[in-house]
Amino acid sequence: MNFEPALAFVQQPHIAIPICAATVAIIALMKRPWTALYVGLMPLINWAFAGIPTIPIPADLGGGSWHPFTIVTGLVLVVRDFAQREIKHWILGAMFVGLALSTLTAWPVIVVASGVAFLISETADWAVYTFSKRPLSQRILISSAVGAPIDQVAFIGLASLVVPGIFAWGTILTGVISKLIGAYIVSRIVAQQERKAAKIEMNPA
């Protein structure tokens, strides 16, 4: 599998890094830190999936390969939730900015597959996040449980149209599990903060 075109991020850092860094910095200066992180993670992850080696999965376990960065991808789903709290329904605009930056760091096929997968999973994730009235820690788990499988299947399925052999259930399952692990870790941290806030509210100084 040849992903050399995706290494443009490494080969032309004088173009990709300043543009990505400037965009993220501008968003951060607008006092939208989670949105800035969300936008910045997208070109990084799209590059990583093409530029970082994967770990083969035995055929008995579904075949394919596991990418260590899938755990970070799970965190993106969580970061998206926090970003939506900042910019509400403009989150789709942030997604398109992130995908535009991804064209500087990844093979176009990967960007397209990622974009479609993000759009599908983000729509489902947005619906869960918007209409659920549960605490944030629970919404993170619910939205990730909905978004992670859709994102992984859509991304691998679309990428397999031009990259033979990339589609394998082992790749999909390990990717989903890794994303959910990342989301679970963050949800537990948020849940702990919620409990502390509740105690303070019940027992004000």
N, C-alpha and C positions, 0 to 999 in steps of 0.2 A: 504494500500500500504506500503510495508516494504522496506525501503531503508537503513536499518542498515549497510549493507556491505559498503555503500558509506562513512560511517563515519570513514573510515580508516585514513583520514586526521586528525581527532580529536584523534583517538585512538593511532596513531603512529606518532605523530608530530616530534619525534626525527629522523624519516626517511624521511618523506615527506618534511618538512619545509627546512631542510638544503640542500637537493638536488635541490629543486625548487629555493631557494634563491641563491645558488651558480651558477646555470645555468643562471638565470636572471642577476646576477652581472657580470658574464663573458661577456655576450652579451653587457651589458651596458658599460663595460670597453673597449670594441671594438668600442666605440663611435657610438652605434646603440641604442639610448634610446627608440625610438618608437618600434623597434623590440623587445627589452627587455620587454617593457610593454605588447606588444601583446602576447608574449610567456608566460609571467607570469599570464596574465588574464585568459588564457584558463584553467589551472588546478583549479584556484579559482572558475571560473564560473561552471565548470563541477561538482565540489564538492557542490557548492551552490544549484544547481538544485536538488540534491539528499538529501542534508542535511538541507535545510531551508524550513520551512512549507509554504504551499501555501494558497491562499485565494479562497474559493469555489465561482464558478460562477453560478447564478441561471439557471435552465434548459431553461427558457424563453429567456435567452441571449446566448444560445448555450451550456451551461453546462461546465463541466470540472473545471479547476481552474486557477487562475492567480498567476504567480510567480513574486514577486517584483524585482527579479534580471534580469528580461527580459530587463529592461531599461539599465542596465549595459551591457547586451549582445549587445544591439544596439550600444553602444559606442565601442565595440570590432570591429564592422564593420568599424567604423571610424578610430580607431587606426590602423587597417590593412591597410587602405589607406595611412596613414602617414608612416607606416613601409615599404610599397612597394616603397615609394619615396627614402627610405634609401638603400634597398637591391634589388630593381628591381624584377626580376623574381625568385629570391631566396625566395620569400615570402612563396612559398609552402613548402620549407624546414623548415622554421620557424614554419609553421603550424604543421608539423609532430613532431617537437621538443615539441611544446606545448601539443600535444596529448599524446606523450610519458610520459610527466610529469603528465598528467591527470590520467594515470593508477595508480599513487600513491595517488590520492585524490578522486577518484570516482569509483563507481561500474563499472565493465568492460562493461556491456551492455550500460550504459550511455556513456562511452567513445567511443564505437563503433558507436552508433547512432550519437553522436556529430561529430565524425570524418567524417562519410559519409556525414552528413549534411553540415559540413564545406567545404568538398571537392567540393560538388556540388555548393554550394552558392559562394565559393571562385572562382571557375572557371568562373561563370557568372559575378561575381563582378570584377574579374581581367580583363575580356574582356571589360567591360564598362569603367573601370578606365584607361586601357591601350590605347584604341582607341578613347576615347572622348578627345576633345581638349578644353573643356570648363574650366572655372576657377575651382580651387580646391573646393571651397564651393559648386558649382553646382555638381561637380563630386561626392562629398560625398553624396548628396541627391539622385542622380541618382543610384549610386552603391548600396546604402542602400535600395532604393526602389526595386531594382532587387534582392539583396541578402537576405533581411529580410524574405520575404514570402517563398522563396525556402528553406532557412535554417530552418524556423519554421516548415513547413509542413514535410520536410524530417526527422527532429529530432523527432517530436512527432509521425510520422508515423512509423518509425523504432523502437522507444522505445515501442510503443504499441504492437509490436509483442511478447514481453516478459513481459510487464507490463500491464495486462488487465485493461481497463477502462481509460487509460491515454489519449487516442485519443478523442478529443472533439473540435468542431469548436469554442466554446467559448475560450478554451485554446489557440488555434491557432491564432484567431483574436486579442485577447488581447495581445498576445505575439508579433505579428507583429506590432501592434499599438505602444506598449511600445518601441520596438526597433527603430521605425521610429521617435518617440519623442526624444529619446536620440541622434539619428543622426541629427535631425533638430536643436537641441540646439547647437551642435558642429558646424554645418554648418553656423549658424548665427554668431557665434564667429569668425570663419574663414573669413566670408564675411566682417565683420567689420575690421579685420586686412588687408584684401585685399584693402578695400576702403582707409584706412590710408596710405598704401604703395603707392597706386595710386596717392594720393594727394601729398605725398612727392616727387614722381617722376616728377609730373607736376610742382611742386613749390620747386625745390631744394634750399637749403640755400645758 
